[in-house]
Amino acid sequence: MATYRATEALPNGEPGPWGQAVEISYDQRDVLLYAVGIGTRDLRFVYERHPQFAVFPTFSIRWGGAGAPLDNNLVPNSPGPLNIDAERYLELLKPLPTAGSVFVRSRVVGIHPRGRGNGFVEYESNVTDAEGDIYVKMVNGSFRRGVRELGDIEPFEGSGETYSQKITVPEREPDASVTQRITDNQAHIYRLSGDYNPLHIDPDAARFGGFHEPILHGLCTFGHCAHLLLGTIADGNPARFKKIKVRFSAPVFLNDELHVRAWHDDDGRVVFEAQVEDRVVVSNAYFEYSA
């Protein structure tokens, strides 16, 4: 089996250029489907006639990297089951409308080797209105784990910046703790928001990707953490949501029980982790909210 060697780098080791703005339109049904897909039962997000009906703050996470120019000579496109989320950051500057059109501009900020046969690509994205005012800022990092099979990307020189950071949790009992079971069809629902990677539904694709069965979307785990923390720490009020950052450390499977534990780190900020049984599935994470 031939392997792929990534040899080029971003210009001068700096972040790549911003791509052209991509217009994205969505409607009320998309907003509702996303909220159900991340497991929230809060009527503010799942019932369109609620007097405080709102877009859940992480709704735009699927648009991360939209329109970013990326030369596949740097790091190749991996097949869906070999391309998985690694880290995500989302900052909400103003709430999205419950339906309409937005614009997303993205760029590649870094390309780095990560372990044997893996490439790690980081993107930065802004979601704006037609006038350029920013709704959301995002950074996403994803693993490219092969071209034809797992681990067939040869070592290469890293370039650009990295937003990855080490965040540790205290060695004491958490200040807040909340648990939710992942339903046996949660990935089936979440994929209808637009993430059709077969890794999350097709057993053969999951095995090709190195898993014994389909795994939950990382972004669905991300959404679960966000709504559980918002509900537990900030009364579920979307106006209090500011930022969330996570690293996906291990897969989550359907029927798993997700346990999120958080520690106050500063006013309006907690550091947190998520576990399934004794394994940490989300680490290096924090959530910020208005007091």
C-alpha positions in Angstrom: 0.0 0.0 0.0 1.5 3.3 -1.1 1.8 6.0 1.6 1.4 9.8 1.4 4.1 12.2 2.4 3.1 15.8 3.2 6.1 17.9 2.4 5.0 21.5 1.8 4.0 24.1 4.4 1.8 27.1 4.8 3.5 30.2 3.3 6.3 31.4 5.7 4.8 29.1 8.4 2.0 31.6 8.9 -1.8 31.0 8.8 -3.2 30.6 5.3 -5.4 33.2 3.6 -9.0 33.7 4.4 -11.4 32.1 1.9 -14.3 33.7 0.2 -17.4 34.1 2.4 -19.8 31.2 2.1 -23.5 32.0 2.4 -25.5 29.5 4.6 -29.2 29.6 4.9 -31.2 27.7 7.5 -34.8 27.6 8.8 -36.7 27.0 12.0 -36.8 23.3 11.3 -32.9 23.1 11.2 -32.8 24.9 14.5 -35.2 22.5 16.1 -33.5 19.4 14.6 -30.1 20.5 15.9 -31.4 21.0 19.4 -33.1 17.6 19.5 -30.0 16.1 18.0 -27.8 17.2 20.9 -30.2 15.8 23.4 -31.7 18.9 25.0 -35.2 18.8 26.2 -35.4 22.5 27.1 -38.5 24.0 25.5 -36.7 27.2 24.7 -34.7 25.3 22.1 -37.1 22.5 21.0 -40.5 24.3 20.8 -40.9 27.1 18.3 -43.9 28.7 20.1 -42.1 29.1 23.4 -42.0 32.8 24.3 -38.2 32.6 24.7 -37.6 30.4 21.7 -33.9 30.7 20.7 -31.2 29.1 18.6 -29.0 26.9 20.8 -25.7 28.7 21.1 -23.6 25.9 19.5 -25.9 25.5 16.5 -23.2 27.0 14.1 -20.5 24.5 15.0 -21.1 22.4 11.9 -19.9 25.3 9.7 -16.4 25.4 11.1 -13.9 25.5 8.2 -16.5 26.3 5.6 -14.8 27.7 2.5 -11.2 27.5 3.9 -8.7 27.2 1.1 -6.6 24.1 1.7 -4.1 22.6 -0.8 -4.3 18.9 -0.6 -0.5 18.7 -1.2 -0.2 20.0 2.4 -2.3 17.3 4.0 -4.6 15.1 1.9 -8.3 14.8 2.3 -9.1 11.6 4.3 -12.1 9.4 3.6 -14.9 10.2 6.1 -14.2 7.3 8.5 -10.5 8.4 8.7 -11.3 12.1 9.3 -12.4 12.7 12.9 -12.8 15.8 15.1 -10.1 16.5 17.6 -10.7 19.9 19.2 -13.4 22.6 19.1 -13.7 26.2 20.3 -16.8 28.3 19.9 -17.4 31.9 21.1 -20.8 33.5 20.8 -20.8 37.3 20.3 -24.4 37.8 19.5 -27.3 35.3 19.1 -28.2 33.9 15.7 -31.6 34.6 14.3 -34.0 31.7 14.5 -34.0 31.5 10.7 -32.3 33.3 7.8 -28.9 33.5 6.1 -25.4 34.0 7.5 -21.9 34.2 6.0 -18.9 32.1 7.0 -15.3 32.9 6.3 -12.5 30.5 7.2 -8.8 29.9 6.9 -6.3 27.2 7.8 -4.2 28.3 10.7 -2.0 25.3 11.2 -1.1 21.9 9.9 0.8 19.6 12.3 1.9 15.9 12.6 0.2 14.1 15.4 1.5 10.6 16.2 2.2 7.9 13.6 0.4 8.5 10.3 -1.8 11.4 11.4 -2.2 14.9 10.2 -3.8 17.6 12.4 -5.4 20.5 10.6 -6.7 23.6 12.4 -9.2 26.1 11.0 -10.4 29.5 12.1 -13.9 30.7 11.1 -16.2 33.7 11.6 -19.9 33.6 11.2 -21.3 37.1 10.3 -24.4 38.9 9.1 -24.5 40.5 5.6 -22.8 43.6 7.0 -19.9 41.7 8.4 -20.9 41.9 12.1 -19.7 38.7 13.8 -22.2 36.3 15.4 -19.8 33.5 16.2 -16.0 32.8 16.2 -14.8 29.2 15.9 -11.6 27.2 15.8 -11.7 23.5 14.9 -9.0 20.9 14.7 -9.4 17.6 12.9 -7.3 14.5 12.5 -6.5 13.2 9.0 -5.7 9.6 9.7 -4.9 8.2 6.3 -5.6 8.4 2.6 -6.4 4.8 1.8 -6.1 3.2 5.2 -5.3 4.1 8.8 -1.9 5.6 9.4 -0.6 5.8 5.8 0.4 9.5 6.0 4.2 9.7 6.4 5.9 12.1 8.7 6.0 15.8 7.6 7.0 19.2 8.8 4.4 21.1 10.8 3.6 24.7 10.0 1.4 27.6 11.1 -0.1 28.2 14.5 -1.9 26.0 17.0 -4.8 26.9 19.3 -4.4 23.6 21.2 -3.8 24.1 24.9 -3.3 22.0 28.0 -6.1 22.5 30.6 -6.1 20.5 33.8 -9.0 19.9 36.3 -8.5 20.2 40.1 -7.9 17.1 42.2 -11.0 17.6 44.3 -14.7 16.9 44.0 -16.3 18.9 41.2 -18.5 21.9 42.0 -21.1 20.7 39.5 -21.9 17.3 38.1 -24.5 16.2 35.6 -25.2 12.9 33.8 -27.2 12.1 30.6 -27.6 8.8 28.8 -26.9 8.9 25.1 -29.9 7.3 23.4 -29.6 4.4 21.1 -30.5 6.5 18.1 -28.8 9.8 19.0 -26.3 9.6 16.1 -29.2 8.8 13.7 -30.9 12.0 14.7 -27.8 14.2 14.9 -26.6 13.3 11.4 -29.8 14.9 10.0 -28.2 18.3 10.9 -25.8 17.7 8.0 -22.9 15.4 9.3 -23.4 12.3 7.1 -20.0 10.7 7.9 -20.8 7.0 7.7 -18.5 6.4 10.7 -21.5 7.3 12.8 -24.1 4.9 11.4 -22.4 2.2 9.2 -20.8 -0.7 11.1 -18.5 -1.4 8.1 -17.4 2.2 7.9 -16.8 2.2 11.7 -14.5 -0.9 11.4 -12.6 0.8 8.5 -12.1 3.8 10.8 -10.7 1.6 13.6 -13.8 1.2 15.8 -15.7 -1.9 16.7 -19.1 -0.1 16.1 -20.4 3.3 15.0 -19.4 6.1 17.4 -21.3 9.3 18.3 -20.3 12.4 16.4 -17.8 14.4 18.3 -19.9 17.5 17.7 -22.9 15.7 19.2 -20.8 15.1 22.3 -19.8 18.8 22.1 -23.5 19.8 22.0 -24.4 17.6 25.0 -21.6 19.1 27.1 -22.7 22.6 26.1 -26.4 22.1 27.0 -25.7 20.2 30.2 -23.3 22.9 31.4 -25.6 25.7 30.4 -28.5 24.1 32.1 -26.6 23.2 35.3 -24.5 26.4 35.7 -26.4 29.2 33.9 -30.1 28.3 34.2 -30.2 27.2 30.6 -30.3 30.9 29.6 -28.7 31.2 26.1 -28.0 34.9 26.7 -25.5 33.8 29.4 -23.5 31.6 27.0 -20.1 33.0 26.1 -17.5 30.4 25.1 -16.8 26.7 25.1 -13.6 24.8 24.3 -13.1 21.0 24.2 -10.7 18.2 23.2 -12.2 14.9 22.2 -10.1 12.3 24.1 -12.0 9.0 23.4 -15.1 7.9 21.5 -18.6 8.0 22.9 -20.9 5.2 21.8 -24.7 4.9 21.7 -26.3 3.9 25.0 -23.2 5.3 26.9 -23.9 7.4 30.0 -22.1 10.7 29.7 -21.0 12.2 33.0 -19.9 15.9 32.9 -18.0 17.3 35.9 -17.1 21.0 36.3 -14.9 23.1 38.6 -15.2 26.8 39.1 -11.9 28.3 37.8 -12.8 32.0 37.8 -15.9 34.3 37.9 -18.0 33.1 34.9 -15.7 30.2 34.0 -15.5 26.5 34.8 -13.0 23.9 33.6 -14.6 20.5 32.9 -14.2 17.0 31.7 -16.7 14.4 30.5 -16.4 10.7 31.3 -18.0 7.5 30.3 -17.5 4.9 33.1 -13.8 5.3 33.9 -12.6 6.7 30.6 -12.3 10.5 29.9 -13.9 11.3 26.6 -13.7 15.1 26.7 -10.7 16.8 28.3 -8.7 20.1 28.2 -12.1 21.9 28.3 -13.6 25.0 29.7 -17.0 26.8 29.6 -17.5 30.6 30.1 -20.8 32.3 30.9 -22.0 35.7 32.0 -22.6 35.8 35.8 
